[in-house]
Amino acid sequence: MTNLAKLPVTVITGFLGSGKTTLISHLIQNPGGKRLAVLVNEFGDVGVDGEILKGCAIPDCPAENILELANGCICCTVADDFIPTIEALMALEPRPEHILIETSGLALPKPLLKAFDWPDIRSKITVDGVIALADAEAVAAGRFAPDVERVDAQRAADESLDHETPLSEVFEDQISCADIILLTKPDLAGPEGVAKAKEIIAAEAPRPLPVIEVAEGVVDPRVLLGLEAAAEDDMDARPSHHDGHDDHEHDDFDTIVVDIPELADPADLVAAIEKLARENNILRIKGYASVAGKPMRLLVQAVGARVRHQYDRPWKPDEARAGRLVVIAEHDDIDPTAIRAVLAPATQAAE
């Protein structure tokens, strides 16, 4: 097959809670005339994003065109998971015209690009582009951009101090690998925060990159699809902290799944999640809950202490009205007993 015949793939990366699923939901419903397929890679063994996206399916991207790989980085399980899943999407009838891959919020994109050099698929697909989403408010706060001068001063006092954190490395690798940066949630950051976030991204980027402000995932698909970047052939321009290593570690992060009974009041759960973020350094919580007297399922998404919740769909007749939350944190901060102890009071009132 010639390059022109290759099936284009767009890799959508971004830190935890940056809005990747919201963006893909918008693209599914506004595909720009393209027939789409979607591959979602979740961190942890319970998929949430895939089910959300299937609820957005339309004829040009039906539910069967949305596949999910949970509990494993797809770039680490190329032969067993990634290649068979890509081949399954390519074999769909009618054949997709474009594939979107949503990486987990903890994924390093460059190892995934290397997977596209796998002999079984390298002549059939091409990476049309890498889209990195960055939360404007979080970036403006400097959470993933260390102050070099301050670090140098600290190192002078303590040579054992590591100036890097796993979170900063993930953020920098995602920016370095991208073709376009989408700066999400600009309304929460405000004009000054947006300007600060753009400065930080420009400082981290290895080359000039377009930065586009996007609210609620709304962006013209013509901006993102059809970049023809052939990113798999452009690896040297996408530096990574892990260059020179044959693999990369995910042991810095961990997840637990917490089953929760029916709630009396969502506000109690919100308060518990905010407490977890403050006291237990929880990075991300996502999942579902049942609220007493409500026929709709409650979708819960939290990034640190910022919690969003909404009723997303009715409970199905054969579905157990029970909640389940996926909790993500750095490995040393995952204490299942402590996490469940904080969440328990929020659910006891309805029992």
C-alpha positions as semicolon CSV with decimal commas, in nm:
position;residue;x (nm);y (nm);z (nm)
1;M;0,000;0,000;0,000
2;T;0,122;0,356;-0,071
3;N;0,141;0,626;0,193
4;L;-0,171;0,782;0,044
5;A;-0,362;0,461;0,116
6;K;-0,258;0,443;0,479
7;L;-0,536;0,476;0,736
8;P;-0,476;0,795;0,941
9;V;-0,466;0,774;1,320
10;T;-0,479;1,068;1,559
11;V;-0,327;1,015;1,904
12;I;-0,495;1,226;2,173
13;T;-0,287;1,263;2,485
14;G;-0,302;1,485;2,789
15;F;-0,272;1,481;3,162
16;L;-0,535;1,348;3,400
17;G;-0,864;1,532;3,363
18;S;-0,747;1,758;3,083
19;G;-1,061;1,689;2,876
20;K;-0,964;1,413;2,633
21;T;-1,295;1,225;2,658
22;T;-1,493;1,547;2,620
23;L;-1,296;1,631;2,306
24;I;-1,346;1,288;2,152
25;S;-1,718;1,299;2,234
26;H;-1,738;1,623;2,035
27;L;-1,545;1,476;1,743
28;I;-1,768;1,168;1,736
29;Q;-2,074;1,389;1,704
30;N;-1,902;1,634;1,468
31;P;-1,673;1,416;1,254
32;G;-1,642;1,652;0,960
33;G;-1,785;1,395;0,722
34;K;-1,537;1,124;0,822
35;R;-1,629;0,772;0,936
36;L;-1,452;0,737;1,271
37;A;-1,338;0,459;1,501
38;V;-1,206;0,508;1,854
39;L;-0,962;0,318;2,076
40;V;-0,962;0,412;2,444
41;N;-0,676;0,309;2,672
42;E;-0,771;0,331;3,040
43;F;-0,533;0,327;3,338
44;G;-0,675;0,067;3,575
45;D;-0,898;-0,232;3,523
46;V;-1,235;-0,056;3,517
47;G;-1,326;0,137;3,202
48;V;-1,522;0,459;3,236
49;D;-1,427;0,665;2,931
50;G;-1,521;0,394;2,681
51;E;-1,873;0,371;2,815
52;I;-1,910;0,749;2,811
53;L;-1,804;0,762;2,447
54;K;-2,036;0,480;2,343
55;G;-2,321;0,692;2,473
56;C;-2,221;0,956;2,215
57;A;-2,220;0,714;1,920
58;I;-2,381;0,814;1,591
59;P;-2,418;0,629;1,258
60;D;-2,075;0,749;1,137
61;C;-1,920;0,619;1,460
62;P;-2,146;0,345;1,602
63;A;-2,082;0,184;1,939
64;E;-1,909;-0,115;1,779
65;N;-1,648;0,127;1,640
66;I;-1,546;0,223;1,995
67;L;-1,309;-0,027;2,156
68;E;-1,145;-0,014;2,496
69;L;-0,822;-0,150;2,641
70;A;-0,811;-0,131;3,020
71;N;-0,547;-0,215;3,281
72;G;-0,243;-0,179;3,063
73;C;-0,049;0,071;2,855
74;I;-0,106;-0,017;2,490
75;C;0,252;0,065;2,400
76;C;0,369;-0,197;2,651
77;T;0,142;-0,471;2,517
78;V;0,187;-0,419;2,144
79;A;0,167;-0,776;2,020
80;D;-0,098;-0,897;2,264
81;D;-0,338;-0,604;2,273
82;F;-0,257;-0,306;2,054
83;I;-0,199;-0,474;1,718
84;P;-0,504;-0,707;1,737
85;T;-0,726;-0,415;1,839
86;I;-0,603;-0,189;1,558
87;E;-0,650;-0,475;1,311
88;A;-1,004;-0,529;1,442
89;L;-1,087;-0,163;1,383
90;M;-0,938;-0,174;1,032
91;A;-1,147;-0,483;0,952
92;L;-1,477;-0,313;1,035
93;E;-1,735;-0,285;0,759
94;P;-1,767;-0,019;0,643
95;R;-1,398;0,055;0,700
96;P;-1,322;0,357;0,920
97;E;-1,171;0,658;0,748
98;H;-0,993;0,784;1,060
99;I;-0,904;0,628;1,398
100;L;-0,881;0,826;1,722
101;I;-0,670;0,686;2,007
102;E;-0,730;0,825;2,355
103;T;-0,429;0,744;2,573
104;S;-0,455;0,717;2,949
105;G;-0,379;1,035;3,139
106;L;-0,053;0,883;3,260
107;A;0,069;0,764;2,920
108;L;0,391;0,867;2,754
109;P;0,303;0,920;2,386
110;K;0,641;0,855;2,225
111;P;0,655;0,481;2,308
112;L;0,309;0,453;2,152
113;L;0,437;0,615;1,833
114;K;0,712;0,353;1,822
115;A;0,442;0,084;1,822
116;F;0,331;0,207;1,480
117;D;0,659;0,074;1,342
118;W;0,540;-0,280;1,418
119;P;0,575;-0,487;1,097
120;D;0,211;-0,600;1,090
121;I;0,073;-0,246;1,064
122;R;0,343;0,000;0,959
123;S;0,248;-0,023;0,591
124;K;-0,124;0,014;0,665
125;I;-0,162;0,307;0,906
126;T;0,006;0,639;0,976
127;V;-0,003;0,877;1,272
128;D;-0,181;1,177;1,123
129;G;-0,096;1,382;1,429
130;V;-0,052;1,393;1,805
131;I;-0,291;1,623;1,994
132;A;-0,194;1,713;2,352
133;L;-0,449;1,863;2,587
134;A;-0,334;2,078;2,878
135;D;-0,552;2,207;3,160
136;A;-0,495;2,585;3,150
137;E;-0,564;2,639;3,519
138;A;-0,332;2,357;3,629
139;V;-0,052;2,462;3,397
140;A;-0,080;2,826;3,500
141;A;-0,043;2,717;3,863
142;G;0,296;2,568;3,770
143;R;0,207;2,219;3,888
144;F;0,404;2,049;3,611
145;A;0,671;2,312;3,543
146;P;0,944;2,312;3,812
147;D;1,114;2,637;3,903
148;V;1,470;2,561;3,793
149;E;1,638;2,832;4,004
150;R;1,453;2,723;4,315
151;V;1,539;2,359;4,249
152;D;1,906;2,449;4,208
153;A;1,899;2,627;4,542
154;Q;1,735;2,329;4,709
155;R;1,988;2,093;4,553
156;A;2,270;2,302;4,696
157;A;2,125;2,236;5,041
158;D;2,036;1,871;4,979
159;E;2,213;1,676;4,709
160;S;1,973;1,384;4,748
161;L;1,677;1,596;4,635
162;D;1,540;1,497;4,295
163;H;1,444;1,806;4,092
164;E;1,200;1,610;3,877
165;T;0,869;1,454;3,968
166;P;0,690;1,181;3,771
167;L;0,407;1,425;3,697
168;S;0,635;1,687;3,545
169;E;0,801;1,426;3,324
170;V;0,467;1,302;3,192
171;F;0,354;1,658;3,118
172;E;0,677;1,753;2,942
173;D;0,683;1,434;2,734
174;Q;0,325;1,492;2,619
175;I;0,404;1,850;2,514
176;S;0,726;1,746;2,339
177;C;0,552;1,480;2,132
178;A;0,261;1,695;2,016
179;D;0,177;1,859;1,685
180;I;-0,096;2,079;1,836
181;I;-0,166;2,181;2,197
182;L;-0,526;2,232;2,307
183;L;-0,545;2,454;2,614
184;T;-0,861;2,341;2,790
185;K;-1,081;2,501;3,056
186;P;-0,964;2,856;2,975
187;D;-1,267;2,996;3,157
188;L;-1,136;2,859;3,487
189;A;-0,788;3,000;3,428
190;G;-0,897;3,346;3,317
191;P;-0,702;3,565;3,071
192;E;-0,396;3,596;3,295
193;G;-0,391;3,222;3,363
194;V;-0,421;3,141;2,993
195;A;-0,133;3,375;2,911
196;K;0,081;3,217;3,185
197;A;-0,004;2,865;3,065
198;K;0,098;2,955;2,710
199;E;0,432;3,088;2,838
200;I;0,500;2,765;3,027
201;I;0,407;2,547;2,730
202;A;0,627;2,752;2,497
203;A;0,917;2,708;2,737
204;E;0,866;2,331;2,755
205;A;0,805;2,271;2,382
206;P;1,109;2,161;2,180
207;R;0,984;2,355;1,876
208;P;0,714;2,617;1,807
209;L;0,370;2,458;1,844
210;P;0,023;2,600;1,778
211;V;-0,173;2,645;2,101
212;I;-0,552;2,667;2,074
213;E;-0,793;2,753;2,355
214;V;-1,078;2,502;2,372
215;A;-1,380;2,501;2,605
216;E;-1,590;2,187;2,657
217;G;-1,405;2,008;2,376
218;V;-1,559;2,222;2,103
219;V;-1,316;2,257;1,813
220;D;-1,354;2,232;1,435
221;P;-1,249;1,879;1,329
222;R;-1,069;2,032;1,030
223;V;-0,818;2,178;1,276
224;L;-0,728;1,838;1,424
225;L;-0,787;1,578;1,153
226;G;-0,586;1,570;0,834
227;L;-0,255;1,706;0,966
228;E;-0,059;1,445;0,769
229;A;0,225;1,469;1,021
230;A;0,343;1,107;0,973
231;A;0,460;1,131;1,333
232;E;0,602;0,778;1,332
233;D;0,867;0,902;1,084
234;D;0,942;1,218;1,284
235;M;1,061;1,072;1,614
236;D;1,383;1,274;1,650
237;A;1,184;1,598;1,664
238;R;0,987;1,463;1,962
239;P;1,235;1,431;2,253
240;S;1,142;1,237;2,566
241;H;1,282;1,194;2,915
242;H;1,288;0,823;2,835
243;D;1,487;0,835;2,511
244;G;1,750;0,564;2,511
245;H;1,542;0,333;2,729
246;D;1,380;0,025;2,582
247;D;1,082;0,052;2,810
248;H;0,918;0,293;3,050
249;E;0,780;0,253;3,396
250;H;0,424;0,303;3,519
251;D;0,505;0,200;3,875
252;D;0,501;0,563;3,990
253;F;0,119;0,554;3,971
254;D;-0,143;0,317;4,098
255;T;-0,521;0,276;4,106
256;I;-0,784;0,121;4,324
257;V;-1,151;0,062;4,254
258;V;-1,402;0,153;4,524
259;D;-1,758;0,018;4,505
260;I;-2,001;0,258;4,672
261;P;-2,365;0,203;4,772
262;E;-2,647;0,439;4,683
263;L;-2,599;0,801;4,790
264;A;-2,846;1,018;4,977
265;D;-2,687;1,344;4,858
266;P;-2,415;1,392;4,591
267;A;-2,277;1,683;4,794
268;D;-2,153;1,435;5,056
269;L;-1,952;1,249;4,793
270;V;-1,811;1,575;4,654
271;A;-1,695;1,676;5,002
272;A;-1,531;1,337;5,054
273;I;-1,345;1,359;4,721
274;E;-1,225;1,711;4,803
275;K;-1,095;1,580;5,136
276;L;-0,911;1,296;4,961
277;A;-0,741;1,542;4,728
278;R;-0,630;1,762;5,018
279;E;-0,524;1,497;5,266
280;N;-0,430;1,195;5,053
281;N;-0,289;1,363;4,741
282;I;-0,535;1,188;4,510
283;L;-0,480;1,294;4,148
284;R;-0,793;1,174;3,976
285;I;-1,127;1,008;4,053
286;K;-1,380;0,904;3,791
287;G;-1,679;0,676;3,789
288;Y;-2,050;0,649;3,859
289;A;-2,287;0,669;4,152
290;S;-2,651;0,600;4,227
291;V;-2,852;0,867;4,408
292;A;-3,161;0,771;4,608
293;G;-3,482;0,870;4,433
294;K;-3,309;0,962;4,105
295;P;-3,375;0,755;3,789
296;M;-3,054;0,881;3,626
297;R;-2,698;0,761;3,684
298;L;-2,458;1,020;3,830
299;L;-2,132;1,060;3,639
300;V;-1,844;1,176;3,862
301;Q;-1,518;1,328;3,735
302;A;-1,259;1,481;3,967
303;V;-0,916;1,631;3,909
304;G;-0,760;1,692;4,247
305;A;-1,012;1,885;4,455
306;R;-1,205;2,005;4,149
307;V;-1,513;1,782;4,120
308;R;-1,771;1,778;3,842
309;H;-2,081;1,563;3,842
310;Q;-2,388;1,531;3,623
311;Y;-2,667;1,285;3,550
312;D;-2,566;1,123;3,222
313;R;-2,827;0,856;3,143
314;P;-3,113;0,654;3,294
315;W;-3,029;0,336;3,478
316;K;-3,095;0,033;3,259
317;P;-3,371;-0,207;3,374
318;D;-3,127;-0,496;3,424
319;E;-2,852;-0,281;3,577
320;A;-2,761;-0,289;3,945
321;R;-2,798;0,057;4,097
322;A;-2,453;0,069;4,251
323;G;-2,164;0,307;4,220
324;R;-1,802;0,246;4,132
325;L;-1,512;0,490;4,146
326;V;-1,161;0,456;4,003
327;V;-0,907;0,637;4,222
328;I;-0,566;0,728;4,074
329;A;-0,266;0,858;4,267
330;E;0,108;0,830;4,285
331;H;0,206;0,488;4,413
332;D;0,312;0,600;4,761
333;D;-0,017;0,784;4,813
334;I;-0,246;0,487;4,742
335;D;-0,373;0,367;5,080
336;P;-0,691;0,164;5,012
337;T;-0,796;0,159;5,376
338;A;-0,760;0,534;5,421
339;I;-0,933;0,610;5,090
340;R;-1,231;0,389;5,168
341;A;-1,252;0,536;5,518
342;V;-1,290;0,888;5,374
343;L;-1,549;0,779;5,116
344;A;-1,754;0,566;5,356
345;P;-1,934;0,848;5,547
346;A;-2,058;0,994;5,217
347;T;-2,243;0,670;5,138
348;Q;-2,369;0,563;5,479
349;A;-2,666;0,800;5,495
350;A;-2,852;0,623;5,217
351;E;-2,787;0,269;5,342
